[in-house]
Amino acid sequence: MSDGDLKGGAWRVAPSQYAASRAVEFALPARPASRYLTMRDGCRIAVDVWLPEGATGPVPAVLILTPYYRRFAVAEGSDADAVPNAGKFIRYLVPRGYAVVVVDVRGTGASFGTRDSFRSPKEREDSREITDWIVAQDWSDGRVGATGISYPGAASDFLASTGHPAVKAIAPLFAVWDTYADNYYPGGILLKELARSYDALMVAMDHDRRDLLKNYVYYANPDLRGPHPVDEDPDGALLAQAIHEHLGNFRQPDFMGEFRFREEALPYDPSFSSASFSPYSVSPGIRPDVAVMAVSGWMDGAGYANGAISRFLTLRENPVHLLLGPWDHGARCNVSPWRSGMTPDFDLLGALLRFFDEYLMGQDTGLRGEARVHYFALHAEEWRSAQAWPPVVETERLFLGAGGALGMEAGEAGSDETRADFAAGTGNGTRYERIAGINSTTYYADWAERSAGMLSWTSAPLASAQELAGHGVAELWLQSSEPDAALFVYLSEVEADGTVRYVTEGLLRALHRKESPAPETYRTTWPFRSFRREDAAPLVPGEAVRIRVPLLPVAWRFATGSRIRLSVAGADADHCVQVPHGRPPVLNLLRGGERASALELPLG
């Protein structure tokens, strides 16, 4: 089935309908104007400026700050896409009256400088200076927006956090709010392959290693010839100097390994922690009049949807629109098992255009009259709308029972035991591949086999369909043979014919089981952990503890006759480090009586 925006009647005017009626008055130039801008410390930053041909007056600008090349050089005569990342925004927005400014962040592409961190605070200050330059141009009407997918999306948060008066609207798409918990250490557990794979990509790009870059499907075209020089560098001499400076860039596995605990400072820089490259830490600088379009997907890595939702909850004084679809990272795939095709049908660019038209160009598009939240319900295959998150407040509690049952009553006291299998994993067709630059296109197709060896509890067949929307929570009473453990909790639908569907999951390192009030800069509606050293505590082997594990958010309809299944494992060898190393814990899950483990779901 399709994820098109007309299914479900969630909009008064759907994005595709708005886009179809919107005039396209201008032309896209054959190439941009390109130049270096010199920053406060002398670093030269490469920028491309795409202006709408035919515009007779100043126009608003959309800024995209990327580490993934603002533009490639291509072989002469080739029809290869020179802008495989920002190109969709350029080709769509410029003919509709926007200037689009695309920037190689310092230490990348044709820009000079050396990267000292992931999303360096220096880049935030660069974005402020670049915005100063934009509004001083004759073609600028003084209004600036920003957008981008993943890294450029978070960069739009950082730009808005400078408080620059020209910034009116940002659209962080598939972007983290907390790089620690939303990305590299979900549940406090390190994703071991993510840093390695991302580092390999950035070495290939920053060092202009085309022999390595071809291994990534996004950049596999042999006609792509490295970063494009700026106009003032026709022979590429300056580009060569810039790339040489990039050889000193930080390395991601080494860098992320410094941050075992959230917000713990580097040993050589007490002012720098994981907060320094996470948008939440600077969010108080975002003016309340800045409009925000937060977008993610149900299969968007290990926490990007949490980031979008927390952005919505945290910036509650701002006009914020939240969009959650049946997508992976960047909406490259419709992840629904019932999809009619891999490529999403949803008009995301139309939604983005309406947002910028309303809040940046100043048109009355009717967007302010729409619901603030839109989300896609999988298996129902329809869009829903809500004014707030969570959309479903009431929850249903299902208890773990004897014989692998999951039911409405706690039952008598008992327990079930499993030993973490450090060789077992969830495979290579999961939510984790796309965020590492791996071209995953089919999701959890082998889930029945993968989950068969897990400790599981399954409900009776449902008498009627029930729709989950939000964060489920597994409340587990357990004993561990080791002083630490990793908990992987999975929710599945077992259909009437026996087909087992992956729905969502949650993961948590037991060391970080202590719950804390959510801070003002990272608001949640699910159990919050600080992941700070002072809140970490080993388990006492054999001692029963209560641990609440939040599941990643999803909207999913369980069909009539289907059964709900909860599964627990102690490892995901394909994605996560061992906890504890080389010491697979025996986990004893308690049920019934005074220590009744349960699953809490927001079902409607």
N, C-alpha and C positions, 0 to 999 in steps of 0.2 A: 504494500500500500504506500501511498505518497505521504510526505510530510508537508504538503502544500498548505498555505495559510488560510485557505477557505474551509478547511475541515474543522468542524466544531463550532463555528460561529463565534470565535473568541474576540474578534475585532469588530467595531462598527464599520471601519474602513480597513480592510486587510492591507498589509504592506504591498502586495502585488497589485492590488487595485489602485492604491495611491501612486505607485510607480507608473502604472499604465496611463494615468491621467496627467502626469507631470510633464511639462514641456521640456524638450531638449533643444535649446536655442543656440548652442555654440558648437564649435568643432575642437577636436583634440589636435594639438600641434604634432608634427612628425617627430619632434624631439624637444627636450626641455632646454632651458638655459641652465648652465651649470657653472659653479664657481666655488672657491674657497672662502670661508668666513674665518677670521682670526679671533680666537677666544681670548679671554682676559689673561691667560698664562702663555699666550703665543701659539697655542696649538691650532693648526689649520683644519677646519672641518669642511668636508665636501657636501654640497647641497645641490639638488636638482629642483628647478622651479617649473612647474607645468601650469601654464595660463590658458584660460578658455579663449580660443580664437573667435573674434567677433564681438567680444565684450568691449563696450565703449566707456565704461567707468570702473571704479574700483570694485573689488570683489572680496568676499571672505576667504580665508585660507584654512586648509586642513593640513596639519603637520603630522608627518609620520617619521618617527625616529627609530632606525633599524640597525641591527648588527649584521643583517643578512644581505648586504649590498643594495644600495639605493638603485643601482642599475648595473647590468653586465655589459661588457664589450662582447660583441658577437662577430662571428666570421662574416666577411664581406659577402653579400648576396644571400645570407641566411635569413630565414623567416622565424628563427628562434625567438622566443619571448625574452626580451632583455630585462624585463622587470617581473620575474615570476612571483615575487612576494607582494609588493605594493601595487602591481599592475592593475589588479581588479578595481582598486579604489581610484586610481588615476583615470582609467578608461571610463569609469562610471560617473565620477563626480565632476571632472573637468568640463565635459560637454553640458553639464547641468548648472554651470555658473560658479564653480569653486576653483580657486587656485589650490593646487596640491604641491606641497613642499616636502620632498623626501630627503632624509639626511642619513649619511653614514655616521653612526655614533663614533666617538673618538676611539682610536685603536682598531677600527674595522674599515673594510672597503677601501676607498681612496682617501680617507681621513688620516691625518697624522695622529701621533700619540700612542701611548701604551696603556692597555687596560689593566687597572689595578684590582678590579673586582667585577663580579657579576652585577650589572646595573649600578655602576659606580656612582656615588654622590656627585662626582665631577660631571657626569652626564646630565644630572638634574640642573646644575648651574649652566651648562651649555644650552639646555633647552630654553632657559630664561633669556639668554643672550640672543639666541636664534630668533625667538619671538620678538625681541626688541628690534631686530633687523627687519623682520617681516613687516611689522606695522609701520616702519619708516619708508617702505617702498611706495612708489606712486600707484602701483596696481592694487594695493591693500586698502580695504575699507576700515581697517583697525580692529577687525574681529577675527579671532583665531580659534579653531577647534583642533582636536587631535584624535587619532584612532590608530588601530593596528591590531594584529593578531599575536597573542602570546607576549613576547618581549616588547614589541612596539606598543602593545596594549597597556602593559604596566608602565611604559614610559609616558603614556598620556596621563596616567595618575600622577606621576612625578612632576610633569609639567604643571598640571593644575595645582599641585601642592606648593608651587612657588608663589601662588597668590597673584600672578601676573594679571593686571586688570583687563588685558585683551582676550584672555582665555574665557570663552563663554560656554563651551560644550566639549565633552570628551566621550569617546566610545571605546572603552577598554574591552576588547573582544578576546575571549578565551585566555584571560590574563589572571595571574595569581594576585592575591591580596597579601598573603604571608608566604614568602618563598620557602620558609622552613616547613610549615605544616601543610601547605597546599601543594607542595611540589617534591622537594628532595627527601623530607623526613615525615611522610604521612604517619600519623599515630606515633611519631618518635622513632620510626624504623627507617633506616637508610635504604633508598632504592639504589642498589649497587650498580646496575647497568646504566642508569640515567646519566650520571656524571661522566662516565667513560664515553658513552655514545655521543653525548652533547659536546664533549671536549674534542672528539675526533672530527665532528662537523666544524667546530670553530677553528681548529688548526687548519683544516682544509680551506676554509674561507679566509681567515686572517692572514695566512701565509701564502695565499694564492697557490695552493697545492691542487691543481686540477686533476691530477692522477688520483687523488683521494676523494675529491668532491663528486666525481662521477659515480661513486658508490651510493649516493643519495638520489632517490628517484626524482626529487624535485629539481635536481641540477644535473641530471644525467645526459642532457643534450650535449654532444661533443662540440657544437658550435658556440657554446658559452666560453668566453675567453677572459675570465677574471673580471675584477672591478673596472668600471669605465672611468677613464681619466676625466677630470673637469676640463672645461673649455680652454682654460689658460695653460693647459698642460698637453699640447697636441702630440708631443713625442713620448709621453708617459714617464718622463724623467722624475717628476715629482711623485708620481704614483709609486715608482720603484723605491724612492726614499721612504714613503709612508709605509709600504709593506715591510721594509727592513725594520722600521720601528716596531711593527707588530710582533716581531720575533720575541720581544720581551713581555708579551701578554701573559697574564696569569693562566694557570692550568686548572681546569674545573675540578678534577678529582682531588687534587692536593688542596685546593681552596675550600671545597665543601667539607672536606675532612676536618677542617678547623672548627666546624660548628656542630659539635656533638650535642650541645644544649642550646636551646633557643635563647636569643638575646644575650649570650655570653660573649664578652669582648675578645677580640684577637689578643694573643699574648704580647704582641708588639704594638698594638694600637688600642688603648682603652676606650676610644670613641667609636670603634667599629665593631658591629655584631651583625647577626642575621637580620636584625631590624633595619640595618643601613641599606639593604637592597630589597626591602619589602615595602610596598606602597602604604600599608596601614600605619607605619611609623611616622609618616609625614602628612597623613590625611587631615590633621587639624588645620593645615595650611590651605586646604581647598575651600574657597569662598562658598557660602551657602547658595549663591545664585548660579553656580556652575551646574549645568545639566549633565547628567551621566546616563549612558546606556550601557548596562552591564549584561554581557552575553556569555553563555557557556552551554555545555551539552552534558547529558547524563553519562556519557562515557569519556568525559574530558579529563583524562589522567586520574590522579589519585586525590584530587582536591580542588581542581579549578572551579568546579561548580560551587563548592563551599566558599571559595574566594569571591565569586560573583554575588552570592547570596549575602555574605558578610559585608561586601561593599554596599549593597542595597540597604542592609540593616544599619550600618554604621553612619552612612551619609543621609540620615533620615530627615535632615533639614533641607536637603537639596531635592530638586526635581529629578528623581532616579527612576529609570525604566529597567525592569529585569526580564530577560528573555532566556529561557532554558529549553533547548530542543533535543531531538533524538540524534545527537551528533557526537563525534569524537573531537579531538583537539583540532580547532580550525574549521570544523564542519566540512572536512573533506569527505566524510562518509555519513550517510544515514545508517545508524547502527541497529535499527529495528530488525528483528528476525522476520518481520512481515513486510519489509520494504519492497517496493516495486522496482527499485533500482538503487545502485550504490550511491550515486550522486544525489545530494539533497535537492528537493524541488522548492524548498522554502526560499522566498525572496529576501535574503538577508541584506543585500545591497539596497533593496527598496525600503526596508525597515531603517537602515542607516541613513538613507537619503531623507526620509520623512523626519527623522530625529534632527538632523543638521538643518533642514529647511525650517523646522519649528524654532530651534533654540540658537542657531548660529546665523542663519539668513534672516530670521525674524518673520517668517510667513506664518499665517494661521492655517495649519494643516489638520487641526482637529485632534492632534496627538494628546494634548492635555486632557481631553475628554475621554480618552481610552483608559482601560484598567492599567494599573502600574506594573502588574505581573502577568506574563504570559508563559505558559509551559505546555509541553507536549506529553500526553499520556500514552505511553507505550502499551501495546496490545489492544487498547481502545483505538489507537491510531488517530487521535483527535487532539486539537489544541484546546486549552482551557485558559480562563482568565481569572484573576483575583486582584483584590486591592492591597493585599498584604501577604507577607510570608510569616509562618507557613499557611498555605491555603486551607489545610485541614488541621483543626486544633485538637479535636477529640481523638483519643487513641484507644486501640484494642490490645489487651494483654493476653498473650498466649504462653502457657507454661510448658517447660520441658518435663516430659513424663517418662514413665517406665516403658520399655519396649520401643523406644524411639518415637514415642507419640508427642504431639504438640497440641495442647488443648486448653480449654477455658478454665480448668480446675488445676490447682497446684498439686494435688495428690499426695501420696505418702512419701516420706523422705527416702532418698536413694542417691545413687551416683552412677556416672558413666565415665570411662577412662580412655584416654588416647595418648599415644606417644608421638611427639613431633617427628615427622619424617623429613629430614633435611635434604632428601633427594626428590621430594615431591614438589610440583609446581603447577601453576595454572596455564602454562603453555605460552605460545608466542602470538596468539590472536586475542589479546586482551586490551584493557583500557590503558595499559602502561607503555605499549610500543610507540604509539604516535607521538607522545610527548618526547620521546628519545630520537625522533627523526626517522623512525622505522615505518615503512609503508604497509601498515596493517589495514586490511580491507574487510575482513570477516571476523566477527567477534564471538568468542565462546562457542564455536560450533561443536566442540568436543566436550562440552561441559558435563554431560552425563557421565562420561568416562573419567574426567578429571575429578569430579566430586564424589565418585562412588566409594573411594577409600576414606572419606572424611567421616567423623562422628556427626550423625545427623538425627534430627527430630522432624517428623512430618505430621501435618494436620489431617483431619478427616476431609473428605471432599466438601467443597463449599456449596451450600444450598443455593446461593445466588452470587453473582459477580460482585467483587469488592475492589475498590480503587485506592491504591496507596499514593499519597502525595506528600513528600517531605522526607524527613530523616527518621528512619526507624532506629531503635536502640535495643541492643542485646544487654540485658542485665544478668551477668553471670556470677555465680558463686563457684569458686574453684580453689583447688589446692594444686601446688606445683612441687615437683621433686627438686627443682633448681631455684636459685634466688632471682631469676629473671626468666621471662618468656615472651614470645611474640604471639599475639592472638589474632587470628584471621577468621572473621565471621562472615558467612555467605548466606544470602537470601536467594531462594530459587522458587520457581513455580513448576510444579509437577502436573502436567496437563492430564486430562482424562485418559488419553491414549498412552500415557507413560513418558511422553517427551519431557525432558528436564530443561528448563530455561534459566539461565543466569539472570538475576534481577539486579542485584547490587552487592556491595560488600563493605565491611569496616575492618580496620586494623588498628592495633594498639600494642605498644610495648608495655608490659606490666610494670616496669620501672616507673612509668609515667601515669600510673592509674589515678593519682590524686586529682580531683576536680577542683577547679578554681572559678571564681566569678569571671565572666568574660569582660575584658577591658573595654573602655569606651571606643578604642580604635579598632577593635575586632569583635563586633557584636555577633552573637550566635543565638540560635534557638535549640542547639544541641549541646551535650556536655562538653565543656571547654577544659583543655589542659594547657598549662603554661609551658610545659616541656623545659622548664628551667632547672638548673642543677639543684637549687635549694628545695624544689618540690619533688625531686626524684627519690625513690626509696626502694631498695631491694625487697623481694618477697622473703618471708620466712618459710623455708621448705616445710611442707605438710600443714601449714596453717591456712585455714579457709579465709578467703577475702572476697569482697563484693567488688566487681569491676563492671562499669557500664561502658560499652563499646558503641559509639554512634556509627550507624551505617551511612555511607555516602548517599546524598539525596537522589530521589528518583520519583517519577510518576509512572505508575504501572497498574493496569487492570488485571486482576486475577479472575479468570473466567469461571463461570458456573461449572461445577464438577472438578475443578482443579484443586490441588492441595498446596499448601504453603510449607516450605521446608527451610529449616535453619541448620547450617552446617558449621562446624568449628574445626580449624586446623592449627598447627603450631609452626608452620613454615610455608613460604612460597619461594622455592629455590630458584625459580626463573627470574625473580625480580628483587628479592629482599635479602639482606644479610641474615646470617644465622643469629639467633638469640636464645641462650648464650652460645658463644662460639664453641663448636665441637661438643656441646653438652645438651643433646636433645632432651627437653624436659618431658616428664610424664605429667599430663594434665588430668586432674580428676574433677569433672563437672558435677556439682551437687544439684539436686532437684528435689522439689517437694518439701513439705514440712516448713521449718522456720528459715530455711535457706533455699528458697524456691527460685531457681533460675528461670528467666522469662524473656520473651521477645515482645517489645512494645512497638506497635505499628500505627501510624496515622491513616486509618482506613475510613473511607466514606462510601 
